[in-house]
Amino acid sequence: MAQDLGIDDKIEATWDPNDPIFDDRERAALEMATLFTEDYRSITDDHFNRWREHFTDEQLVELGTFLALADGLGKLVEMLGLGDSDQSCAIEI
C-alpha cells in the first residue's frame, strides 16, 4: 500500500503515526522523533529496547543526531522569525 502513495501522503499522515501508511519501523522513528522534540526526558530504556527491534545502535545515534539538528534548526528559524506562513515555500517550517 505505501508504495502507491507519494511522499506528500506520508508527510500529511505524520499527524497520526498509527496511520496504516507507515510500517513498524517508520512508526518507531516517528515515536522517537515525537518524544525527542516534545518530551525527551520521558524517554526510557523501554523505548530504546523497542526501537532496537527496528534500528541498530549506530542507526539510533544517527537518527538522534538528525533529530537534534532538525529540532535545533527549527528553533533557530522560529527564533529569527523566518518561519512565517507568508513565505513562498508551500510547506510550513
N, C-alpha and C positions, 0 to 999 in steps of 0.2 A: 504494500500500500504506500509506504513512504517514498518509494522510488518514483511513483507517478506524480508526486506533489513537488512543487517548487520550493525554493528557499524562502520565498515570501510567506508561504503557508506555514513553514516551520517557525519563522520569526513571529508571526501572529500567534501561533499556538504556544509560545513560551509563557503566555499568561496563565496557562493551565498545563503544568508539567505532566499531569496524568493523561493528557490527550493521547489517544492511540497512535497519533502520528509519530510519537517517539518510541524508540526501543528502550530496553532496560538500562543500557549503557548511557544513552542520552539523558534519561531521567536521573541517573546518578550524577552526571555532570551538572544538570540543572539544579539538583538539590544542593550540591556543593556550592555552586555559584550563588544561589539564593541565600544560603546560610552565611557564606563568606561576606556578602555585601550587606545583609540585613542584621545579622547577629552572630558574628564569628566566634564569640565567646561561648556560644551554646554548642559548638562542635565537640563531639565526644569521641572516645575510642570506638564506640559502636558505629558511629558514622563512618570512620575510617575503615573499620572492618567490612562494612557493607560496600564501600566504594572500592575496596581492594578486590572485590569479586569481579570488577569490571576494568580496573586500572592497576598497572604496576606501581610500585613506589615512585619510580622515576617519572611515570606519567602523572601521578598525583602532584609531584613537585612542579612539573611543567604546567599543569592546569592551574595550580595555585599561583604560580608566578604570573601567568597570563591574567588571572583574576585580579591580582594585586595591581598590575599595570593598567588594566581596563578600568578598575574601580578608581584608582588614583587619577587617571586621565579624565574620567567622567567628573570627578570632584573639581579638578583644575578647570575644566571647561565651564562648569557651573559657577565656580568662584570668579572667573573672568567675565561672566555674563555672555559667553559665546553659544549657549545652548538655547537661544530664543527660538520660538516656533516660527518666526517670520524669515528664517534663513532659507536659502534656496534648496537645501537638501530635503528630500521627501521623507527621510527617516529622522524622527526626533532623537536628539542626542540625550 
